[in-house]
Structures are given as C-alpha cells and as structure tokens.
Amino acid sequence: MNRRESLKAIGLGTLTAGSILQGCKPGENSGSGADVQVATTGRQDYEIARDKKLVADTFFDKHEMATIAVLSDVIIPKDTISGSATDAKVPDFIEFIVKDEPEHQLPMRGGLRWLDVQCLNRYNNAFVDCTAKQQIELIDQIAYPAMAKPEMQQGVAFFNKMRDLTAIGFFTSKMGINDLGYKGNSPGKWEGVPAAVLKKYGLENV
Amino acid sequence: MQIKKSSEIYDVVIIGSGAGGGMAGYVLANAGIKVLMLEAGPFFDPAKDSQQLKWSFESPRRGGNATRPMGDFDAAYGGWQLEGEPYTQKDGSDFQWFRSKMLGGRTNHWGRISLRMGPKDFKCKTAYGVGDDWPITYDEIKPYYDKVDRLIGVYGSMEGMDNDPDGIFLPPPKPRLNELFVKKAATGLGIKVIAGRGSILTAPLPGNKDRGACFFCGQCNRSCKIYGDFSSSSCLVIPAIKTGNLKVLTNAVVREILTDNEGQVRGVSYISKDDMQEYQMNAKTVILAASTCESARILLNSKSAQHPNGLANSSNMVGKYLHDSTQGGTAVILPQLMGRDRFNEDGVGSLHLYAPWWLDSKKLDFPRGYHLEIFGGMMMPGYGGYFGFEGAVVPFLNGYLPGADGKMKPGGGYGLGLKNDYRRFYGTMAGVGFHGASTAKEDNYCEIDPSVVDKYGIPVLRFRYKWGNDDVNQAKHMQETAAAMLGKLGGIPLLKPQGPETNYGLDKPGKGIHEVGTIRMGNDPKRAPLNKWGQTYDCKNLFVTDGSVFTQQSEKNPTWTILALAMRTAEYIIDQRKKQNV
C-alpha cells in the first residue's frame, strides 16, 4: 500500500506535506514543541486520526489551565540554565497527555479542585488568586510525601502526579533536553567513553 | 458477496514477511523463482517510514506509549492487543502475544541481538536430559549461520566458547560508561562478560552497496533509514522485490491454506483489508511464516476432509510445545555518576556487553541456563525513556542522597533544588536483563477457541501456558545473581527483590517475545508436524520457516536461528524443485 495514497483517501492528503516538512526539522521547532504537529509519515491511519482528535479536543477549562500554569512554574522555575515550565509550554503538554492517557483525568481534575477548596477554606480565595506566599505555604504541606500530615495525603498524591507530568513535559521539550545536556541523536562515530572519563572512575582496564 | 478466485498459479506463495518469510523470499527470488508474498499489514520501508532521529518533542506524547506499547517512535504496527483481533486464555493462563502487522513484522523494532545456538542446544535431551533433541546438529546448520552472517552482517568478538559459537563478525561497539560498572561487578562474581552480538553494520558490509554503515544513534527499535541494521523489510523483502521475482500483496489476511483431493496444498484463501473482499490464490508450493502462533492458527483453521483436525496435523502436535524464554533483571542508580560528564553516548541500538551462560547446570536445581544483557547510559530524555528510569524516581531518591551542597533534605520538593536534582540524576542508571532457556512442554499450547472469531470471522487462538518448576527455579537463581551483582555494584536498586509469591519475578509467558515451537521439527511423524527440512510430513508442498519450527529453544534469542533455518529450507525447496519433487 502507498501510504500517501491511503492518506488522500481519508482526506488528509493536503495536511500531510506541511506536517512532514515541519516534523522533520527539529532545530526549527519552537522552544517546547508544544504547538502539537500531528505526524503522518510512518504512522498508521488510526494513529493519525486519533492524534488529530486529541489535539482538537479540550479537557481543562481556563481556570484549571491557569492553576496548572502556576503550579508548573513553582515546580520548574526559570534559572540561569533554562527557562520555566511555562516557557517550555508544559501546560499544553499536560492538556494533551491527559487526553492521551485518560487515567490522569480524574486525579488531575479532582486534585485541582481539592487544592482550590483547601485555599478557599484557609485564604478565602482559589489557589491562583492567593498570594505567592499563601500558595507556597500550601504547597509545602503536599510537596514532601514523608513529612505530609495524614489529612493532606490526597494533596500529596495530586502533587506527585503534577510534579511528574511537569518534569516530563519540561525535560522532554527542546529547552529541557538542552538543559539536561543530552548530546546524542546526532549521527557520528561512537568510539567509546572518553579516556579522561574512564580514568576519573578508574575503569581504564575494565 | 463472492470469493474472487485468481486463475494465476504462483510457484511459491509465502505467508508472512518477517525474518522467516523474508529470508525464504529472498533466497527463492534470487534463484529466479516466481514468488508471491502475503503480508497481513501495510507496506513498510524503514528508509521512508522510520521515526529515526526524531526528538521527543516531535511526538505530542513525547515518546509515550498510548498507541505503541514500546513508545511512540517504536517501529511496530501492533502490540499486545489488536483491535478486533482478540486471543483468549484457558485454565487461568495469561499468555501475552505481541503481534506486529507490517512488512518485515517484528524485525523492524527487535533488539538485533543475534546469537547462534550451540551444539548442545540442538541436542538438548542428550546434553541436559530434558526436552527433545532437534533432528539436526549444529554442524548441519553452521554453514547457514555463516551465510547469514555474511549476507546480513553481525558484530561480535571471537571467544572460542563451546556452546556459544563465534560467527563471522564485524567489530563490536565499545561499551557505555554505566555498562562498564556492571561489567566490573559481574567480572568480580566470576561471570565472563564479552562484547554483545548484534546485526548492526558497525562497519560497511563487504559486497553490499544498498546498506549504509551505522551512525550510532542507538535507535534500532525505530528501524533504520539507511538500512544499517537488520530488518526483514529493508534487508530481505525490498531487495527481493528488486529482483523482479517477488511480488508482495499487503493487507492480505490469510484465512486458510487450501488443499486438493489428494490432500496436497493447492492455494491460499485470504481477505483483503483494503476492500474487505475474499480472495483465493493458487500455488504450487506454500511457505508458512506468519509467526509462531499465527502459523499454528492458520494450520489449525485449514480443515478439510483429508485434514480433519487441521492441515499438517496428523501428529496432533500443531500448536503444542509453545515456549517462550524466561526473563528477569535488575536496575540501579549509581550515585557515583551523579552530575556525570555529558557526551554522545547513544552507541548502537543493541547490546554492547553480554555474558553467555557461565555455570554448569548439573550443580543447580534447573537444567540449562540464562544469559546477561547489560544496559545503561545517557539516553534521549523522553516519556518512558529517561522518564521511565532515573527521571521518574528523582522526587523520591532526592530524599535518600545528599544534595549538591552535601546536605540531606526531605524527598520530593519543587523549585530550583528539584530542577537541579533532575540534572544530577540524569544518566546514572545501569542494569542487567536475564534471558533464559525454558523447556518445551506438550501441555503448553495454543489451540482454536471453539466459540470466538475475530472481525474477519476467523476463529482465534486460545492459550494454555504454565511455567514449570525448572522455570521458577531458574528465575530464583536470576534473583540471586541480581542480588550478588547489586552487592558488587553498590547504588540504589530500582526494583524490589522478588520471592516465591511472584515466582521470583518471572514475567508472564510471551513477554519475552521469543515464543517458538508450535510446529516443531522432529524425526517421528507421529510426534512432530515437520521433518528436518521444515517440510510438513502430511503435505510435501507445504513448508514452515518461522519460529514455530523450533524443536527446543535455548537461552539464545531465536532470530538468527530462524534466519539460518529459513535459508536452509529455501535452498532445499530449490533443490527439490530441480528434482521435480515439489
């Protein structure tokens, strides 16, 4: 079967070329890659259709997205090496991944609501409308699993997930991969571990 | 609705385009024989369709596994479950069946670990007192292993080991930093660690102008755009098409093999996914290579007056002796590597270091043994890659190890400290996988489920598979080896030790994706469907060339043996055609 012909047959022919061109040039991607392109080359028809549907659908509302943005920047802030989670468009990744892996939807939606109710009771405001000091005060109670009080355990579970999704979204973005210092994915010749590194660990003769 | 019957008669029809079908097609097409190959999935050419060199951020799921179980860039169109094509279980079994429906099948994404079986592996009963001897010896198959090495290319090191025969090797790749730590630990336990053996062109393949040499991206599981590793699609089927003698029909799902009044094969019945119409094709000879379980399914579904319990099944052994390899392993974070030097450590997408079975099983409570596959190093940060290993555990482990300032802090956290922890842990993981020999048993089998069909109306397979005491004892020994290695390695284990309640961590059968044995070779037609040439005893013009032909697996990964046996069977067919026997 010719893949391009089959794509045309389901009406995706015109979109295909553009996606391929942009999908093949990682260097020209935006900071995050979060303006999601649906790749078509080497993809099965059902995968393409599914990706397009996920991109078109919306799960989180504006308030939830605003809360996710604040939380993600608390988890991964800007420093001298790289930008923050929102600089890398982590909230857009989280919006996509909860549609892709629906098991995250309930814990995320419920966890965001749990957070707002905690803040309303304590500070009379939803989380995003609290002061930065109040936000951190609450996060400190759910960000350290071994130290959290029993009544905050639901918050711990939510923050664990939020932290994981933020870290995944950030460190798999172009910005995050550069930050980690991954040097591969570039054709070359592998000659083994540099001699100086071997020496540093005493592995010259292993 | 009607069945469209072709009047054309093909010399040979091959069912399946993976390692076994691809090799048979390649040999026959190059001998000038007109071949039609039926593939149940779409065409796949790694040069065009591979996801090689894509960055994680080019996947909306960052390489995650929502649609492809081994990650978004993995070159398998399929998985453990296929929509509308179920399989069922019997007696509380939980066999796992990985299918990849595409040109080249599972060879597009496989690990490229290319090991020969040894002399004792072909004489299992004689050498170890379990299972059955093959009807062939290592010496009989050695010339074919040699030819496969030359045709496809395999790297490795010359070691002169008795039951782990050397091949004709390209230079092996150097190990990664983390892998050296594991090697040192294993060596300290008396385990001999050698270079891996993989079908990747670490140097140009002599005499081959169609395939490029490896450029070390470590992404073999995505399939290779320059054909630098072995996939049946790139190295066998596409070159065979270029001879003009092999035609591939894609999206053709075989329903059954048809026989004539004498019970000999006359053709194949299939459904086309493209138009959902039914077709029949005529063939003088049929080669079945649809994969170990699918081939058994096709035979069992091919019932006729002459073959009432399925084709080539007068022995009643088709589907039986299904066996997969045993699996175990462990992984650690090496604290001494925190904040390690960054360099391109992608290497090859197969094994750098490997340890063949190193003990005498006569002194142990299980026969035969397992080998070690060593892994580790800086991988592309991706969901399921870095964030399946060291990245995922950072918010826990950062409470167990001192920070960059030397001070302890509570695990978890957020902010600049956490961001820095992700950097420090990056590239610190190392580990070892164990892959062992399981003995084929008659009561581990697949059969036709009497009441379930797939979306094409084809009856589906039902599995019955239980690990035996030998398998569990082997898994226990793997746990003991893992513990001993962890002791030497130091570091923080990422996997809990497993005890009897989990069969010592023994994975579900099928998860090794080394399933073989359902249409076995044997010298006794009452006990085996195939003779030693891969020809069915019941139909002289029906052959089998995939993993189903194995009489008995070893701890060596099966693909290289499938290739060698398929080449041998194809040459036998050429010979028999000359003698007008088929």
Interface residues (C-beta under 8 A of the other chain):
Chain A: M1 N2 R3 S6 G23 P26 N29 S32 G33 A34 V36 Q37 V38 A39 T41 G42 Q44 Y46 E47 R50 D51 L54 V55 V74 I75 I76 P77 D79 I81 F93 F96 I97 D100 E101 I139 A143 Y144 P145 A146 M147 F159 N160 R163 D164 A167 I168 G169 F171 T172 S173 K174 G176 I177 D179 L180 G181 Y182 K183 G184 N185 S186 P187 G188 K189 W190 E191 G192 V193 P194 V197 L198 K200 Y201 L203 V206
Chain B: P42 F43 F44 K48 D49 S50 Q51 L53 K54 W55 S56 F57 E58 S59 P60 R61 R62 G63 G64 A66 T67 R68 A75 Y77 E83 P173 K174 P175 R176 L177 L180 F181 K183 K184 T187 F215 F216 C217 G218 Q219 T250 N251 D274 Q336 D341 R342 F343 N344 E345 D346 G347 V348 M378 M379 M380 P381 G382 Y383 Y386 F387 G391 A392 V394 P395 F396 G399 P410 G411 G412 G413 Y414 G415 L416 L418 K419 Y422 R423 Y426
